[in-house]
Amino acid sequence: MSEIFLDTETTGLSVQEDHRIIEIACIETKDLIPTNKIFHKVINPERKVSEEASKIHGFTDEILKDKNKFKDVADEFLSFIKGKQLIIHNAPFDVSFLNNELKKVNKNIIDVKEVIDSLELARIKFPGASNSLDSLCKRFNIDLSKRTKHNALLDCELLREVYINLTEQKEPSLILRDDNIGNNFTNNSKINKDYSKTIIQPSISELTNHKQFLNKEFKKNYF
């Protein structure tokens, strides 16, 4: 299965107040390597952009007024993500906005339970720490110099780098060594001083898959 790193920008923070999507970006990867297939659309939200949101991403009503509406790009978007694993930072936020748009044009919605939420993975990996995309980039020494404003396409690429670090960071090996052990052997005995025992930990993706499996089994057996 290919992966899709997805991010959106919106007119505001509240779906309940009918804030809308103004930018969608998706980067396709295969085994986390970019395939050079990208879906990127700037959208006319058919409403005003809040002043607070505009300060964050830089989009204004004037910039967006001549762009396509979501209904014009919905089928292309759904075709692009079909059958691929979605990876989103703070997935409930983006998925709630996407589903709001999809409902408006009578399209099938996205099941957030089928999406990998990198924020949730980061909270498991670094409990109690700040796990915003900016904070994780700084933690993993990922270059943020181009991120002067929030930009969905750039954020997808940053998220890909963050996700690779989250899921592929190796646990340290436990070295078992006793410098006095040689005293118990004769001179003809050979001791491997580089002997180590590696503790193999499940990856974040394996833990996530296991959690999803348990949730499905629980619902099947008890609901």
N, C-alpha and C positions, 0 to 999 in steps of 0.2 A: 504493500500500500504506500502511495505517495503521501507526503505531508503538505499541509497548507498553513503557513504562518500568516495570521490575519490580524488586522487592526483597523479601527474606525476613528473618525473624528465626528463630533456632533455639535448641534446648535446650543446644547446645554447638558445638564447632568440628569434630568428627570424625564423618563419615559412617561410617567403619570401626567406630566404637564405637556405631553405631546412634543417634546423635543425630538429632533429628527437627525438623521445621518447626513453629513455633508461630504464625507470622504470614506471610501473603502479601498483597502489595499490588501492584496494576497500575493505571497511569494510561494511558488511550488518548489518542493524539494523531493529528492528520492534518497532515502537513507541519510537525510539531513544535508545533502549536497544539492545546491540550486540547479534546477533544470533549465533555467532562463525563461520559464513561463511565468508571466506576471499578469495579474488582474489589478488595474488601478483606475478608479473613477472618482472624479469630483462631481458632486451632485447638488442640484438646486433643491433645497429642503422644503420649499413652498411655505416658508415662514421666516421670521426674523432670527438672526443669529444673536445670542445674548452677548452683551459687552464683555462679560467675564470670559466666555468661551473664545471670543475673537482674540482676546489678549494672549490666550494660550496657543492657538494654532494659526492665527493670522488671517483666517478667512473672513470676508465681509459680505454683506448683502450684495454689494456691487459686483464683487468677483463671482458670486454664485448665480446671479440672476439669469444668465444665458446658458447655464449648464443643463445637461440632461437630468430629468427627474428619475427617482428610483425605479418607477415602473418601466422606464426605458432600458434599464440595465439589469433588471431582476433576473430574466431568463439566462443571460450571459453569465451572471454571477453564480447562479445555481448550477449551471453546467460546468463551470470552472471548478467548483468545490466538490462536485458529486463523486462519491466513492473514495474520498480522501480524508485522512485524519486531520482535523482542525486543531491547531495549537494557538491559544490566545492567552495573553496576560490579563488577568482579571476577567475571565470568560463570561461570568454572569452579566457584567455591564454591557459588553459588546453584543452578546447574543440577545439580550433583552431589546436592544435597539434594532438589531437585524430582524428579529421576529416581529417587532412592531411594524416595520416596513413591509415585511412579507405578508403579514395579515392584511394590510391595507390594499394589497394587489392580489389577494386570494391565492397565495402560494403556500406550499408546505413550509412549516417552520423548522428550525434547527433544534435538536434536543441537546440542551446544555450538558446533560449527563454523558453524552458521547464525545464531548470536547475535552481535550487535555488543557487544564488550566495551569499555566506555568507559575502563576502567583501562588496557587495552592502547593505546588511542588516546592517552591522556594520557602514557604512557611514551614514545611516539613523539614527541609534541609537546614534552615536558619531560623529556628523559632525565636520569637522575641525581637528579631532584628527588622530594620526597615527593608522591605522587599519590593519597593517600586522598581520600575525598569531602570531609572537613573541610578538608584542605589546598587542594583545588581550589576550594572555595567561598570560602576566604580569598583565594586568588589572583585570583579573578574578582569579588571584592567582593560576594558573595551573602550575604544576611542569614542568620546561623546562630542568632539569638537564641532561636528556638523549639526548637532541638535540644538539650534538656537530657538526654534519653535517646534511644537509637536507636529509631526508629519507622519501620516500613516504608513507610507512606503518605507521611509527610513526606519521607523519603529519596528516594522516587520523584520528588517535585516538585523537590527540590534537584538530583537527577540530571538532570532535564530542563533546568534552567537551566545546569548545568555542561556538558551535551552541546551545547547551543546555542553556548556560548562556545568549546568545543573545535572544533566543525565550521565555525563561521562567522567566526572571527577572521580579519580581512583581513591579508594580508602587506603590509608597507610598500612604497610605490612607490619606484622608483629614479629620482631626479631627475638628469637630465643637463643641467648648466648650466656654461657657461664665461663668466665676466664679461668676458673679453678678446676674445670672439668678435666683438664689434661693431667692433673696430678693422679687421677685414678686409672690411667692407662700406662702401658709400657711404652718404650720408645718405638716399638714396632707398630703401635696403633696409630692410625691416621684420623685426624679430626678435621671435618669440613668447617672451617671458621666462618664461612659465608652462609651456613645453614640458616634458613628462615622459614617461618610458617606463615602463609598468607591467609588472612581471614577474608573470605569472599562474602561480600554483602550484596543483597539484591539491589538492582538499580532503581532509580526513582520511577522509571517507566514501568518496571516490573511491579513495584509497590502499587502504582496507580491502577494497572491492569487487574491486580489481585483485589484491590478495593472495589473496582467496578464489578468484578465477578461475584464477590460476596454480596454486594447490593442487589444484584440480579437474582441470586439464589435466595436471599432473604425474602424478596418480594414474591418470588415464585412459590415459596413454601408457606408464607404466612399471610398473603393477601389474595 
